[in-house]
Amino acid sequence: MVQISAAMFRLGTESAFEVLARAQAMAATGKAIVNLCIGQPDFAPPGHVIEAAQRALAEGHHGYTAAPGILPLREAIAADLHRRFHIEIDPDAVLITPGSKVALFYTLLMLGEPGAEIIYPNPAYPGYESILKFTGATGVPYRISEESGFSFSAEEVLSRVTPQTRLVILNSPANPTGGVIDKTQLDLLIAGLEEHPHVAILSDEIYSRIVYDGIPHHTLLSYPSIRDRLILLDGFSKGFSMTGWRLGYAVFPPDMVQHARRIAINCHSCVTTFVQYGGVAALTGPMDAVNHMVATFDQRRRVITDGLNSLRGVTCRLPAGAFYAFPNIMGTGLKSAVLQQRLLEETGVACLSGTSFGAYGEGYIRLSYAADTEVIEEAISRLRGFLAANAA
Ligand code: PLP
């Protein structure tokens, strides 16, 4: 028998992919499925991005690039961060990766090991817990609560710091809650972390372009006191609707960037060359497509939130960012995982249980509104019928 390493049994999965597979299998048997479980925009990438990638192919960009990524893309990222946040970063601090998930994996490989503690949000993107456990590190969750507007308490996070803490993970705007970190709590957290210089901070800002109501995105790059231990994660999947292109990046502090490059050389070599040229076009070209997408999400978030609030046993906050609604379903009397399963099997609506994102997700489900308004309305109508018959 093949002997699999113990670490493999600590690696989790993303139930979104499992629910999607079940929904697709049901659709193949003729069931009318309403799919609100996937975390990807339902828009095409901007046309000029596709053209730039096609041009790169036609112009013969077929070989490997340098492992950190092509300089024009790293320069475009530095210029974009300067334009949006007035921040100076060195293009040499940037590592281009095949999706931001890979930069997350590398960061956790660099910092995680048995005996190390990593503080992370719960409920949150499942990759954090799964990958940190894979490295042998101990996961120390902090709560993302509805009462705090799906933000966190700085006091709670700081109370979890010990001499063994290697890393604190933050994500805003957030998956699965659609929450945006409260600036007061963020200021308090950073001030507190100044007392703990041994702790690195990973800020996952993959949804940074998808915020509503004119609220500015607060990047952690704007806190000079932690810049020497901050890892910024971002990418093109969500903001430019380029999930399948696999293009993301991290900005590493000087102590980490050499290690990150060495892992890249050992693992992915470089990101697909013509995809990197598409990335340059995304950041340097017109932003109309992105603005249109965000304006459309803005309209849909109101439709889905109003719809959910009209259902028996359900209440929903208006999401402040990303494209997820995270309604409280405690009033239905049903557990989150049961509701997820019964909604799919009995009504054909695919959504995710809050517990897919951690134990504190109990009492919630996640619905992605990266879908047409008619699809969202159909989902609400099916939920209404189901809850009228089944809610407590
Ligand atoms: N971080 C968060 C919070 C996410 O929701 C996702 C994708 O769902 C990722 C990272 C990974 O995105 P990608 O690898 O496509 O850049």
Residues whose N, C-alpha, C, O or C-beta is under 5 A from the ligand:
A	BS01	PLP	G39 G99 S100 K101 Y125 N175 D204 I206 G235 S237 T243 L247 G248
